[in-house]
Amino acid sequence: MQAGPPPMPDLADTARLARMVCGTAFAMVLMPGAPACGPVPPGLAPDEAEALAALAGREPVIVPDLSRDPRTAGLSAVCGPAALRFQAGLVLAGTDGRLLGTLCVLDPAARPDGLSDDAAAALAAIGRQAAREIGLVAALRAARADRDDLRSITEAAPALIAALDRDEVCRFANGNFARWFGRAPAETVGRSLREIVGEAAYAARRPFLARAFAGETVSFEAAHPRADGRHALVRYVPRRGPDGDIADLQLLGVDITAETDARAALADSALKFRAIAESMPQMVWSTLPDGYHDYYNPRWYEFTGMPEGSTDGEGWNAIFHPAEQPEAWRRWRHSLATGEPYEIEYRLRRHDGIYRWVLGRAMPIRDPATGAIERWFGTCTDIDDQVRARETLAQRREALETEIAERTAALAEANARLTAEIEERARIEEALRQSQKMEAVGQLTGGIAHDFNNLLTGIVGSLDLMQTRINEGRTQNLTRYAGLAMASAQRAAALTHRLLAFARRQPLAAQAVDANRLVSAMDELLRRTLGERVRLEVVVAGGLWLTLCDPNQLENAILNLAINARDAMPDGGQLTIETANAHLDDAYVASEIGVRAGQYVCVCVSDTGTGMPPDVIARAFDPFFTTKPMGEGTGLGLSMIYGFTKQSEGHVRIYSEVGQGTTVKLYLPRHLGRAADEPAPSAGLPVPRAEHGETVLVVEDDATVRTLIGETLTDLGYRVIEAPDGQTGLRILEAPGRIDLVVTDVGLPGLNGRRMVDEALAARPRLRVLFITGYAENAAFGNGHLAPGMRMITKPFAIDAFATKVRAMIEPGPR
């Protein structure tokens, strides 16, 4: 077994010597791909060791106080328990200038005066010695690798390779050489050639050995020792020493058994070819590599009537039609020059003087080893009958094409008339669609303007009153006016979420939901909403699956359906809410657009109200469509439910008959995980504050929002770093330093919040992130699921809810 490459040197003694010379507590040697060796500071992380080593130079680089250097002040090794203060670093370089490693000495005490000149010189000398040691080991490894490569090449070569010294003793032999003589390599090296090959074979080789040791390169064929029919072509190559005398012989043998067999097979193939060629009905011919014709089968002479041998060479030129001769010669010379197959149709003169069309073909035969052309074989096939039939067919095709062209022109004229009619119809339909679009836009704009003007009136009016009272020095009722403004703002936020839900753009906080638990928890709220005239019945299914959705949006959807049902039963009635497991098969989804077959959780809301006619059902999910009187409904309830369901990858269906009532079924996809049980924050509790001086990075392009968030977190005791865009935030995250949480807007210009976080995870894989968003499309979160350590909060948000979210994200695990 061959020895492996020498290991890299253990430079622990070098590190200890450097520590003693410089009088420091610690020292370490770092080499690429290897752990630090030497008296290393306890608990020094590999990445921080590399950060310290990066300060080294070709001459010792002194850092008197690591805690005052901005490059190292934030490292745990400096500000943590190790409390390193002093470092001197030296790069270990090879003779070619290549970086081999780094030598650093470190100490817990700062050294304003650095190292003495003697200590620095000694450190440099130690570094040079370590570099030389590393270089020597690397050179030895390379030399051994070259030797092993040479042996691998000789062992892989399909040849017998050996070397004989002047005493005819074998000093080297590969496996093929030893096995040829029935020996193992270890049984061959060190033995004489006479002992290896035997007396009889040695006697046959003696004349060749004598010529080779006289300085001549000698080749001969030798049979296999077992006389099994195998042969080898052996070559003795003398090698001269520095003094010019023959030093040894290089032996090279190649098994030529296959070549010998091939020569015999070739002679046999020639006999078989002649037998086949002379029995074929086609005219067969052959040429030398330069195109000289030297063979024709009997069919050729029978067709042409020419005497045998009269068409050898270029004699065949006289028997084919003069009109085809130039092209035939051009193609033939091209094939001879390039080796491409030869094929052409031309007329040959038959023995009765009539020219007939033939198909001439030829293929080159190549040497398998070199690829050189050894011979051309060709045939001439009489195709005169096929050519004349082809000409007749061409005439008929021409007549048919004329008829087709006439009919095509007539069809084109008819098609032009039809196209004009289609374009006119499309123009009319486009005008109609534009009219409908403008009607919808007008309805949308009017509805939004009406609702938002009402809400803005409440906000602006309350703020005006507050400003007037403050200017007059009166503080009574300020809390009441602030509450009125906040209520109007919250209603505006709810309206925005409804619009986003209709467009499927609201950010969803999806989690595993038990619909039975959610519906049961809404019982009291629903009963208060419905009033005494409506009876409520809740029927929950046993063994109900979990679903993945936003529980708050599902509650809003059920509440909206309940309110619609109450309004549809002015004289009272019954509202039934049921849950069930459901399977939508391929036959069902074939008639539904955008619905996938599979398992779903169904929430069914049914009433005994007035019901809806088919035309109302068809428009029920349209935005701002409502059958209620002006001012009593926005028309966004069902469109919000539709948008929430579709965004959750679910399905919604309405069943209704006038006078019989309405049933709305929500289908939400089955979830195979476990149910989430996250308690809601308790109202009235104090806003949580920072407990350990945590650091929060705030990335927000809107200056007002960034200032508001920053001041809020600062008031709560957090250290706040602000960044106006994603690029600035990424630079801060890639630099060393403590950051416990990142609060970032998703829709940042240029590098958005999600891309910024993805790139920062390479430097900080355990980063915690709180995303801020008000528009789901900007989030670019795919299916909306966030990775561990990441959460989302939706604009607008309450300050106490925001502070609670921040505290909950920082608190759970180690910083």
C-alpha positions in Angstrom: 0.0 0.0 0.0 1.4 3.4 -1.0 1.8 6.0 1.7 -0.5 9.0 1.7 0.7 12.6 1.3 2.6 14.0 4.2 0.4 16.0 6.6 0.8 19.7 7.0 3.2 20.6 9.9 1.9 21.1 13.4 2.9 24.7 14.1 1.8 24.7 17.8 5.5 25.0 18.9 5.9 27.9 16.5 2.9 29.7 18.1 4.3 29.0 21.6 7.7 30.3 20.7 6.1 33.5 19.3 4.1 33.9 22.5 7.2 33.7 24.6 9.2 36.0 22.4 6.5 38.7 22.5 5.5 38.1 26.1 1.8 37.6 25.4 -0.8 35.3 26.9 -1.9 33.7 23.6 -0.7 33.0 20.1 -2.1 31.2 17.1 -1.2 30.0 13.6 -4.1 29.9 11.1 -3.7 28.1 7.7 -6.4 27.9 5.0 -8.8 25.0 5.7 -7.3 24.1 9.1 -8.3 25.0 12.7 -6.1 27.4 14.6 -3.2 25.8 16.4 -1.2 27.0 19.4 -2.2 28.6 22.7 -5.5 30.0 21.4 -7.7 32.2 23.6 -10.5 30.0 25.1 -13.8 30.2 23.3 -12.4 32.1 20.3 -14.9 31.3 17.5 -13.4 30.4 14.1 -15.0 33.3 12.2 -13.7 35.8 14.8 -10.2 34.2 14.6 -10.3 34.8 10.8 -11.5 38.4 11.4 -8.5 39.0 13.7 -6.1 37.3 11.3 -7.3 39.5 8.4 -5.6 42.5 10.1 -2.1 40.9 9.6 0.4 42.1 7.1 3.7 41.1 5.4 5.4 42.9 8.3 4.0 42.6 11.9 0.9 44.8 12.1 0.3 46.0 15.7 -3.1 46.8 17.1 -2.4 48.4 20.6 -6.0 48.2 21.8 -8.6 46.1 19.9 -11.5 47.7 21.8 -10.6 51.1 20.3 -10.2 49.9 16.8 -13.5 50.2 14.8 -12.6 47.0 12.9 -12.6 44.9 16.0 -14.5 46.7 18.8 -17.7 44.8 18.1 -16.2 41.3 18.1 -17.3 39.0 21.0 -13.7 38.1 21.6 -13.0 41.8 22.4 -16.2 42.8 24.2 -17.0 39.3 25.6 -15.5 37.2 28.4 -12.1 36.8 26.6 -11.7 40.6 26.6 -8.7 40.6 24.2 -7.0 44.0 23.8 -3.6 43.6 22.1 -2.7 41.9 18.8 0.3 41.7 16.5 -0.3 39.8 13.2 2.1 38.6 10.5 1.2 37.0 7.2 3.1 33.8 6.4 4.0 33.9 2.6 5.9 31.5 0.4 8.8 32.3 -1.8 6.3 32.9 -4.7 4.4 35.4 -2.6 1.4 33.0 -2.1 -0.4 33.2 1.2 0.3 30.2 3.4 -1.1 31.2 6.7 -1.1 33.9 9.5 0.7 34.1 12.8 -0.9 36.2 15.5 0.0 37.0 19.2 -2.7 38.3 21.5 -3.0 39.5 25.0 -5.9 40.7 27.4 -3.8 43.8 28.3 -3.6 46.7 25.9 -0.1 47.8 24.8 0.1 51.5 23.8 3.8 51.0 22.9 3.2 47.9 20.9 6.2 45.5 20.6 9.9 46.3 21.0 12.1 46.3 17.9 13.7 43.1 19.0 10.4 41.4 19.7 9.0 42.5 16.3 12.2 41.3 14.5 12.0 37.9 16.3 8.4 37.6 15.5 9.2 38.2 11.8 12.0 35.6 11.9 9.7 33.0 13.5 7.2 33.7 10.7 9.8 33.3 8.0 10.8 29.9 9.5 7.2 28.7 9.7 6.6 29.7 6.1 9.7 27.8 5.0 8.5 24.7 6.9 5.1 24.9 5.3 6.7 25.3 1.9 9.0 22.3 2.3 6.1 20.1 3.4 4.0 21.3 0.4 6.9 20.6 -2.0 7.4 17.1 -0.6 3.7 16.5 -1.0 3.9 17.6 -4.7 6.9 15.4 -5.4 5.1 12.4 -4.0 2.0 13.2 -6.0 4.1 13.4 -9.2 5.6 10.0 -8.4 2.2 8.5 -7.7 0.8 10.0 -10.9 3.6 8.4 -13.0 2.9 5.0 -11.5 -0.9 5.5 -12.0 -0.2 6.3 -15.7 2.0 3.3 -16.3 -0.5 1.0 -14.5 -3.4 2.4 -16.6 -1.5 2.1 -19.9 -2.6 -0.9 -22.1 1.1 -1.9 -22.5 3.9 -3.9 -21.0 6.4 -1.5 -19.4 9.7 -2.3 -17.7 13.2 -1.1 -17.2 16.5 -3.2 -17.2 19.8 -2.1 -15.8 23.2 -2.9 -17.3 23.1 -6.3 -15.5 19.8 -7.2 -17.2 18.0 -6.9 -13.8 14.5 -5.6 -13.8 14.4 -2.4 -11.8 10.8 -1.4 -12.7 7.7 -3.3 -14.1 4.1 -2.4 -14.4 1.3 -4.8 -13.7 0.7 -5.7 -17.4 4.4 -6.7 -17.8 4.4 -8.9 -14.7 1.1 -10.6 -15.6 2.2 -11.3 -19.1 4.8 -13.6 -17.6 2.5 -15.0 -14.9 4.0 -13.1 -12.0 3.1 -10.4 -9.6 4.9 -7.0 -9.8 6.7 -7.7 -6.5 8.0 -11.1 -7.9 9.4 -9.3 -11.0 11.3 -6.3 -9.8 14.9 -7.3 -8.7 15.0 -10.4 -10.9 17.1 -10.9 -14.0 15.4 -11.0 -17.4 16.7 -14.6 -17.9 14.8 -15.7 -14.7 11.6 -13.8 -15.7 11.2 -15.1 -19.3 12.9 -18.5 -19.0 15.9 -20.0 -20.8 14.3 -20.6 -24.2 12.8 -17.1 -24.5 16.0 -15.5 -23.2 18.1 -17.2 -25.8 15.8 -15.8 -28.5 16.1 -12.3 -27.0 19.9 -12.3 -26.6 20.7 -10.9 -30.1 18.2 -8.1 -29.5 19.6 -7.3 -26.1 23.1 -7.1 -27.5 22.0 -4.6 -30.2 20.1 -2.5 -27.7 22.9 -2.3 -25.2 25.1 -1.2 -28.2 22.8 1.8 -28.5 20.2 0.6 -31.1 16.5 0.8 -30.7 15.2 -2.7 -31.4 11.7 -4.1 -32.2 10.6 -7.7 -32.6 7.5 -9.9 -32.1 7.3 -12.4 -29.2 4.8 -15.1 -28.6 3.1 -15.4 -25.2 4.9 -17.7 -22.8 1.9 -20.0 -22.6 1.8 -20.4 -26.4 -1.9 -19.5 -26.3 -1.8 -17.7 -29.7 -1.2 -14.2 -28.3 1.7 -12.1 -29.6 3.3 -8.9 -28.4 5.4 -6.3 -30.3 8.4 -5.6 -28.1 10.7 -2.6 -28.3 14.0 -2.1 -26.5 14.9 1.6 -26.1 18.4 2.3 -24.7 18.8 5.3 -22.4 22.1 7.0 -22.0 23.5 8.4 -18.7 25.2 11.8 -18.2 28.5 10.2 -19.3 27.0 9.2 -22.7 27.2 5.5 -22.0 24.1 3.2 -22.0 22.6 3.4 -18.5 19.6 1.0 -18.9 17.0 -0.2 -21.3 13.3 0.8 -21.4 11.1 -2.1 -22.4 7.7 -1.4 -24.1 5.4 -4.2 -25.3 2.1 -4.0 -27.0 -0.3 -6.9 -27.4 -0.8 -7.2 -31.2 -3.0 -10.4 -31.1 -6.0 -8.4 -32.3 -4.0 -6.8 -35.1 -2.7 -10.2 -36.3 -6.2 -11.6 -36.1 -7.5 -8.6 -38.0 -5.0 -9.1 -40.9 -6.3 -12.7 -41.2 -9.9 -11.5 -41.0 -9.2 -8.9 -43.7 -8.0 -11.5 -46.1 -11.1 -13.6 -45.4 -13.3 -10.5 -45.8 -11.8 -9.8 -49.2 -12.8 -13.2 -50.4 -16.3 -12.8 -49.0 -16.7 -9.3 -50.5 -15.8 -10.6 -54.0 -18.3 -13.4 -53.6 -21.1 -11.0 -52.5 -20.2 -8.3 -55.0 -20.3 -10.7 -58.0 -23.7 -12.0 -56.9 -25.4 -8.6 -56.6 -27.8 -7.4 -59.3 -26.3 -3.8 -59.1 -23.1 -2.7 -60.8 -20.4 -2.7 -58.1 -17.0 -1.0 -58.3 -14.0 -0.1 -56.1 -11.2 2.5 -56.2 -8.0 3.2 -54.4 -7.9 6.1 -51.9 -6.9 8.5 -54.8 -10.0 7.5 -56.8 -8.3 5.1 -59.3 -10.9 2.4 -60.4 -9.4 -1.1 -60.0 -12.4 -3.4 -59.7 -15.8 -3.9 -61.4 -18.2 -6.8 -60.9 -19.6 -8.8 -63.8 -22.8 -6.7 -63.8 -20.8 -3.7 -64.9 -19.4 -5.4 -67.9 -22.7 -7.0 -68.8 -24.4 -3.5 -68.8 -21.7 -1.6 -70.6 -20.5 -4.3 -73.0 -16.9 -3.1 -72.3 -14.0 -5.6 -72.2 -12.7 -6.4 -68.7 -10.0 -3.9 -67.6 -10.9 -1.3 -70.3 -12.6 1.0 -67.8 -10.0 0.9 -65.1 -8.6 4.3 -63.9 -10.5 7.0 -65.9 -11.6 4.7 -68.7 -15.1 4.7 -67.4 -15.4 8.4 -68.4 -16.2 7.5 -72.0 -19.4 5.6 -71.2 -21.6 8.2 -69.4 -23.5 11.0 -71.0 -21.4 14.2 -71.8 -24.1 16.4 -70.3 -23.5 14.9 -66.8 -19.7 14.5 -66.9 -18.7 18.0 -65.5 -21.0 17.7 -62.5 -20.1 14.0 -61.9 -16.4 14.8 -61.9 -16.9 17.8 -59.6 -18.8 15.8 -57.0 -16.3 12.9 -57.2 -13.3 15.2 -56.7 -15.1 16.8 -53.7 -15.7 13.4 -52.1 -12.1 12.4 -52.6 -10.9 15.6 -51.0 -13.3 15.6 -48.0 -14.2 11.9 -47.5 -17.9 12.8 -47.8 -20.2 10.1 -49.4 -20.6 10.3 -53.2 -24.1 10.3 -54.7 -25.4 11.5 -58.1 -27.8 10.6 -60.9 -26.4 10.4 -64.4 -27.0 8.6 -67.7 -24.7 5.6 -68.6 -24.5 4.2 -72.2 -25.8 0.6 -72.3 -24.2 -2.0 -74.5 -26.9 -1.3 -77.2 -25.9 2.4 -77.3 -29.0 3.6 -75.4 -28.3 6.0 -72.4 -30.2 5.0 -69.2 -30.4 6.9 -65.9 -28.5 5.3 -63.0 -28.0 6.2 -59.4 -24.3 6.3 -58.5 -23.3 6.0 -54.8 -19.9 5.4 -53.1 -18.8 5.3 -49.4 -15.2 5.4 -48.0 -13.7 2.6 -46.0 -11.5 4.0 -43.2 -8.7 2.6 -41.1 -10.2 2.1 -37.6 -7.1 3.3 -35.9 -6.1 6.3 -37.9 -9.3 7.2 -39.7 -7.5 7.4 -43.1 -9.4 6.3 -46.2 -8.2 2.9 -47.4 -10.6 2.3 -50.3 -13.9 3.5 -51.9 -16.7 1.1 -52.6 -19.6 2.1 -54.9 -22.6 0.9 -56.8 -24.6 2.0 -59.9 -28.3 1.1 -59.9 -30.5 1.4 -63.0 -33.3 3.8 -62.2 -34.4 4.8 -65.7 -38.0 3.6 -65.2 -38.3 5.5 -61.9 -36.9 8.7 -63.4 -39.4 8.6 -66.3 -42.2 8.0 -63.8 -41.0 10.9 -61.7 -41.1 13.2 -64.7 -44.7 12.2 -65.5 -45.6 12.7 -61.8 -44.0 16.2 -61.9 -46.1 17.2 -64.9 -49.3 16.1 -63.2 -48.2 17.9 -60.0 -47.7 21.1 -62.0 -51.3 20.9 -63.3 -52.6 20.2 -59.8 -50.7 23.1 -58.4 -52.2 25.4 -61.0 -55.7 24.2 -60.0 -54.9 24.6 -56.3 -53.6 28.2 -56.8 -56.9 29.2 -58.5 -58.9 27.7 -55.6 -56.6 29.3 -53.0 -57.2 32.7 -54.6 -60.9 32.3 -54.3 -60.6 31.2 -50.7 -58.3 34.1 -49.9 -61.0 36.5 -51.3 -63.6 34.9 -49.1 -61.3 34.9 -46.1 -60.6 38.6 -46.6 -64.4 39.4 -46.5 -64.7 37.2 -43.3 -61.7 38.9 -41.7 -63.2 42.4 -42.3 -66.5 41.2 -40.7 -64.6 39.8 -37.7 -62.6 43.0 -37.3 -65.7 45.1 -37.4 -67.4 42.9 -34.8 -64.2 43.0 -32.6 -64.3 46.8 -32.8 -67.9 46.9 -31.7 -67.2 44.5 -28.8 -64.1 46.5 -27.7 -66.3 49.7 -27.6 -68.9 47.8 -25.5 -66.2 46.5 -23.1 -64.7 50.0 -22.8 -68.1 51.3 -21.9 -68.7 48.6 -19.3 -65.2 49.2 -17.9 -65.8 52.9 -17.5 -69.1 52.2 -15.9 -67.4 49.9 -13.4 -64.6 52.4 -12.8 -67.2 55.1 -12.2 -69.0 52.9 -9.7 -65.8 51.9 -8.0 -64.6 55.6 -7.8 -67.9 56.8 -6.5 -68.2 54.2 -3.8 -64.6 54.7 -2.6 -65.0 58.5 -2.7 -68.2 58.3 -0.8 -66.9 56.1 2.0 -63.5 57.7 2.3 -64.9 61.3 2.3 -67.2 60.2 5.3 -64.1 58.8 7.1 -61.9 61.7 6.3 -64.6 64.1 7.6 -64.5 62.3 11.0 -60.7 62.3 11.1 -60.2 65.9 9.9 -63.0 67.3 12.0 -61.7 65.6 15.1 -58.2 66.9 14.5 -59.4 70.4 13.8 -61.3 70.5 17.1 -58.2 69.1 18.9 -56.0 71.8 17.3 -58.5 74.6 18.2 -58.8 73.4 21.8 -55.0 73.1 22.1 -54.5 76.6 20.7 -57.1 78.0 23.2 -55.3 76.2 26.0 -58.3 73.9 26.7 -57.5 70.2 27.1 -61.0 68.9 27.9 -62.4 66.2 25.6 -59.1 65.9 23.7 -59.1 62.1 24.5 -62.6 61.9 23.1 -61.7 63.7 19.8 -58.6 61.5 19.5 -60.8 58.4 19.9 -63.2 59.7 17.2 -60.3 60.2 14.8 -58.8 56.8 15.7 -62.2 55.1 15.1 -62.5 56.8 11.7 -58.9 55.8 10.8 -59.5 52.2 11.8 -62.7 52.1 9.7 -60.6 53.5 6.7 -58.0 50.7 7.4 -60.8 48.1 7.4 -62.2 49.5 4.1 -58.6 49.3 2.6 -58.3 45.7 3.7 -61.7 44.9 2.1 -60.5 46.5 -1.2 -57.3 44.5 -1.0 -59.2 41.3 -0.1 -61.4 41.8 -3.2 -58.2 42.2 -5.3 -56.5 39.3 -3.4 -53.8 41.7 -2.3 -54.2 41.9 1.5 -51.3 40.3 3.5 -52.5 37.1 5.2 -51.1 35.7 8.4 -51.8 32.1 7.4 -51.6 29.4 10.1 -53.2 26.0 10.9 -56.8 26.6 11.9 -59.3 24.3 13.6 -62.6 25.6 12.1 -64.7 23.9 14.8 -62.9 25.8 17.5 -63.1 29.1 15.6 -66.8 28.8 14.8 -67.7 27.8 18.4 -65.7 30.7 19.8 -67.8 33.1 17.7 -71.1 31.9 19.1 -71.7 34.7 21.6 -70.6 37.4 19.0 -72.9 36.0 16.4 -75.9 35.8 18.7 -75.4 39.5 19.7 -75.1 40.5 16.1 -78.2 38.5 14.9 -80.6 39.7 17.6 -83.5 37.9 19.1 -85.5 37.4 15.9 -82.9 35.1 14.3 -82.3 31.6 15.7 -78.6 30.4 15.5 -77.7 26.8 15.1 -74.0 25.7 15.0 -73.3 22.1 13.8 -69.6 21.1 13.9 -68.4 17.9 12.3 -66.5 15.2 14.2 -62.9 14.5 13.1 -62.7 17.8 11.1 -59.5 18.4 9.3 -57.3 21.4 9.9 -57.0 24.2 7.2 -54.3 26.7 6.5 -55.6 30.3 6.4 -55.7 33.7 8.2 -58.1 33.0 11.2 -59.0 36.7 11.5 -60.1 36.9 7.9 -62.1 33.7 8.3 -63.9 35.2 11.3 -64.6 38.3 9.2 -66.0 36.2 6.4 -68.3 34.3 8.7 -69.5 37.5 10.4 -70.2 39.2 7.0 -72.2 36.2 5.9 -74.2 36.2 9.1 -74.9 40.0 8.8 -76.1 39.5 5.2 -78.3 36.6 6.3 -79.8 38.7 9.1 -80.6 41.5 6.7 -82.2 38.9 4.4 -84.6 37.8 7.2 -86.3 41.1 8.4 -89.1 39.1 10.0 -86.7 36.6 11.6 -85.7 33.1 10.7 -82.9 30.6 11.2 -79.2 30.8 10.5 -77.2 27.6 10.4 -73.4 27.3 10.4 -72.0 23.9 9.7 -68.5 22.5 9.2 -67.6 19.4 7.3 -64.8 17.6 5.5 -65.2 17.7 1.7 -63.5 16.3 -1.4 -63.8 18.1 -4.7 -63.2 15.6 -7.5 -62.0 16.1 -11.1 -65.6 16.1 -12.4 -66.6 19.0 -10.1 -63.5 21.2 -10.7 -63.8 20.7 -14.5 -66.6 23.2 -14.5 -64.9 25.7 -12.1 -62.2 28.1 -13.2 -59.0 28.1 -11.0 -60.2 25.3 -8.6 -58.0 22.3 -7.9 -59.2 18.8 -7.1 -58.4 17.6 -3.6 -59.4 17.6 0.1 -61.0 20.7 1.7 -62.6 21.9 4.9 -66.1 23.3 4.2 -67.7 26.1 6.3 -71.4 26.4 5.3 -73.6 29.4 6.2 -77.4 28.9 5.5 -80.4 31.1 6.1 -84.2 31.0 5.6 -84.4 34.5 4.1 -85.7 36.0 0.9 -83.1 34.3 -1.3 -81.6 35.7 -4.5 -82.6 35.4 -8.2 -80.0 34.0 -10.7 -79.0 37.5 -12.0 -78.2 38.7 -8.5 -76.2 35.5 -7.7 -74.2 36.1 -10.9 -73.1 39.6 -9.7 -72.9 38.9 -5.9 -69.1 38.9 -5.8 -68.8 42.1 -7.9 -67.2 45.0 -6.0 -69.7 47.6 -4.8 -72.6 45.6 -6.0 -75.4 45.6 -3.3 -79.1 45.2 -3.2 -79.3 47.3 0.0 -80.5 50.9 -0.1 -78.0 53.7 -0.7 -75.9 54.3 2.4 -76.6 50.9 4.0 -73.9 48.8 2.4 -70.6 49.2 0.6 -71.0 46.2 -1.6 -67.5 45.0 -0.5 -68.6 42.2 1.9 -69.0 39.3 -0.5 -66.2 40.5 -2.8 -63.9 40.5 0.3 -64.9 37.0 1.1 -64.3 35.9 -2.5 -60.8 37.5 -2.5 -59.9 36.0 0.9 -61.0 32.5 -0.2 -59.2 32.7 -3.6 -56.0 34.0 -2.0 -56.1 31.1 0.5 -56.2 28.8 -2.6 -59.8 27.9 -1.8 -63.3 28.0 -3.4 -66.6 29.7 -2.6 -70.1 28.9 -4.0 -73.6 30.4 -3.5 -76.8 28.4 -3.7 -80.1 30.3 -3.4 -83.7 30.3 -4.5 -86.1 33.2 -4.1 -88.3 32.8 -1.0 -86.4 29.7 0.1 -83.2 31.1 1.5 -79.4 31.2 0.7 -76.5 28.9 1.4 -72.9 30.0 1.0 -70.1 27.4 1.1 -66.5 28.2 1.8 -64.0 25.5 0.8 -60.5 25.9 2.3 -57.7 23.4 1.5 -56.9 20.8 4.0 -53.7 21.3 6.1 -51.7 18.2 7.4 -49.8 20.0 10.1 -50.7 20.8 13.7 -53.1 23.5 14.8 -51.6 26.8 16.0 -52.6 28.0 19.5 -51.1 31.5 19.8 -52.8 33.5 22.6 -53.9 37.0 21.7 -52.3 39.8 23.6 -54.2 40.9 26.7 -55.7 44.4 26.5 -54.9 47.0 29.1 -51.5 45.6 29.9 -48.5 48.0 29.8 -46.5 48.2 26.6 -43.5 45.9 27.0 -40.1 47.6 27.2 -36.5 46.5 26.3 -34.9 44.5 29.1 -31.3 44.0 28.0 -30.5 47.0 25.8 -31.4 45.1 22.6 -30.5 46.7 19.3 -33.1 47.0 16.5 -32.4 47.9 12.9 -35.3 49.9 11.3 -35.3 49.9 7.4 -38.0 52.2 6.0 -38.0 54.6 3.0 -40.8 56.8 4.4 -39.1 59.3 6.7 -42.3 59.9 8.8 -42.9 56.2 9.4 -39.2 55.6 10.1 -39.1 58.4 12.6 -42.3 57.2 14.3 -41.0 53.7 14.6 -37.5 54.8 15.7 -38.8 57.1 18.4 -41.3 54.5 19.7 -38.5 51.9 20.1 -36.1 54.4 21.6 -38.8 55.4 24.2 -39.1 51.7 25.1 -35.4 51.4 25.8 -34.1 49.8 22.6 -31.0 50.9 20.8 -32.2 51.9 17.3 -30.2 52.0 14.0 -32.1 53.6 11.1 -31.6 52.9 7.3 -33.6 54.7 4.5 -33.3 51.9 1.9 -32.4 48.2 1.4 -28.8 48.8 0.2 -27.9 50.8 3.4 -29.6 48.2 5.5 -27.7 45.4 3.9 -24.4 47.1 4.5 -25.2 47.5 8.2 -26.2 43.8 8.4 -23.0 42.6 6.7 -20.8 44.6 9.1 -19.9 43.2 12.5 -22.0 44.3 15.5 -25.0 43.3 17.5 -28.5 43.4 15.9 -31.3 41.5 17.8 -34.1 42.3 15.3 -34.6 43.8 11.9 -37.9 45.8 11.3 -38.2 46.4 7.6 -40.8 47.6 5.1 -41.3 45.0 2.3 -41.9 47.5 -0.5 -38.5 49.3 -0.4 -37.3 51.0 -3.6 -34.5 49.2 -5.5 -33.5 46.3 -3.2 -36.8 45.4 -1.5 -37.0 44.2 2.1 -37.3 40.5 1.3 -34.3 40.5 -1.0 -32.3 42.5 1.6 -33.0 39.8 4.2 -32.2 36.9 1.9 -28.8 38.4 1.1 -28.1 39.2 4.8 -28.8 35.6 5.9 -25.5 34.5 4.5 -23.7 36.7 7.2 -26.4 36.3 9.9 -28.2 32.9 9.5 -30.1 33.3 12.7 -31.5 36.8 11.9 -34.9 37.7 13.3 -37.1 39.9 11.0 -40.4 41.7 11.4 -41.8 42.6 8.0 -44.1 45.6 7.6 -46.5 45.6 4.7 -49.9 46.8 3.6 -49.9 45.2 0.1 -49.3 41.5 -0.3 -48.0 41.6 -3.8 -45.0 43.7 -2.8 -44.1 41.0 -0.2 -43.1 38.5 -2.9 -43.4 35.6 -0.3 -44.8 33.0 -2.8 -47.5 31.2 -0.9 -47.3 33.7 2.0 -45.5 31.4 4.5 -42.6 32.9 6.4 -39.4 31.1 7.5 -38.7 30.5 11.3 -37.7 33.7 13.1 -39.7 35.9 10.7 -43.1 37.6 11.3 -45.3 40.2 9.5 -47.4 43.1 10.7 -49.9 45.0 8.6 -50.1 48.7 8.1 -51.7 50.6 9.8 -50.9 49.1 13.2 -51.3 50.2 16.8 -48.1 51.2 18.7 -48.8 48.8 21.6 -49.5 45.9 19.2 -46.2 46.7 17.4 -44.2 46.9 20.7 -45.7 43.6 21.9 -44.7 42.0 18.6 -41.2 43.3 18.8 -40.8 42.0 22.4 -42.2 38.6 21.6 -39.8 38.2 18.7 -36.7 39.2 20.7 -37.5 37.3 23.9 -37.9 33.6 23.1 -34.3 32.5 22.3 -30.7 33.4 22.8 -29.5 36.6 21.2 
